């Protein structure tokens, strides 16, 4: 009885790429795996067929030979032989597929694998002035550090970790399940390949102890709210000499009483008197660098007008550029007027004409015309 075409077995086209091939095998393996179809002998046969097809087609050289000569390329000792046995080599080549299928992903570990320490997060609040100038801050963090007594090995001084007898130092063990073999992390040494018979009394065999550590953090000028600073290797120490994790500093910039930030630009609002706005003048405004700058107000300035002061904003991170400062004037209406002041304003009102308040005059003229038009409309 002739064998079925490997491409037809995997239900793929001959032009299928590696990713498509793997996806097709994963789908069929899930469907036909004997463990998912107990008591059905045909499933075991079908699973062997799709496994054999994938074993050939996933290998570039074997696939090329099959495309040219068909099944004859692997008969009479020309390759895998008629039986295509499922031994250790089979389990190794299919380990990634089996881990996806049966929930073993994430258990891989190399020979003598060491567990990396956890990353840590530290929240720091700084002022807008500190974000402008930058600073060097000292922080204290409780963290797991390498045990000085055992130098991080976890073994009592004078002793050494021994090779794990369960996995022979490989960190992984193989387990036969039916006609194939699965490989998983060694439960004895947790993938490290070594066992500690006499643990260090200072760290209980962990190779690390809890301590409060003082670190210096350099905050560059121009940082924004939400900026993250990474300190490599300053996180928790790894278990039994494993590499340390990282420390991440998350910055938040507190609200300022005078300035509002928009990227590299700063905005502020300054109240000016009605007289200054009408006649013109100037006033001083503080800057973020603790200095002052003068802003000139031309006559007839309206409330809400903005004035730009170039280069007086925030520095742009890691550059020599800086943003601008925008000053918005708010014309303040006089309050608590004396009798004399009211009389003077009333006199000013009598002397005023449309030229002094063109916007108001134009508005009311438009309103008058609008209502006049409506009144004359039949």
Secondary structure as UniProt FT lines:
FT   HELIX           6..9
FT   TURN            10..11
FT   TURN            14..15
FT   HELIX           18..32
FT   HELIX           34..36
FT   TURN            38..39
FT   HELIX           41..57
FT   HELIX           60..69
FT   HELIX           70..74
FT   TURN            76..77
FT   TURN            81..83
FT   HELIX           88..93
FT   HELIX           95..102
FT   TURN            105..106
FT   TURN            111..112
FT   STRAND          120..126
FT   HELIX           128..133
FT   STRAND          135..146
FT   TURN            148..152
FT   TURN            157..158
FT   STRAND          162..163
FT   TURN            165..169
FT   STRAND          172..177
FT   TURN            178..179
FT   STRAND          180..185
FT   TURN            187..191
FT   STRAND          194..195
FT   TURN            201..205
FT   STRAND          208..219
FT   TURN            221..222
FT   TURN            225..226
FT   STRAND          228..231
FT   TURN            232..233
FT   HELIX           239..241
FT   STRAND          247..253
FT   STRAND          260..262
FT   TURN            263..264
FT   STRAND          265..273
FT   HELIX           274..279
FT   STRAND          281..286
FT   TURN            288..289
FT   STRAND          292..297
FT   TURN            299..300
FT   TURN            303..304
FT   STRAND          306..309
FT   TURN            310..311
FT   TURN            317..318
FT   STRAND          325..332
FT   HELIX           339..351
FT   TURN            354..357
FT   HELIX           358..375
//
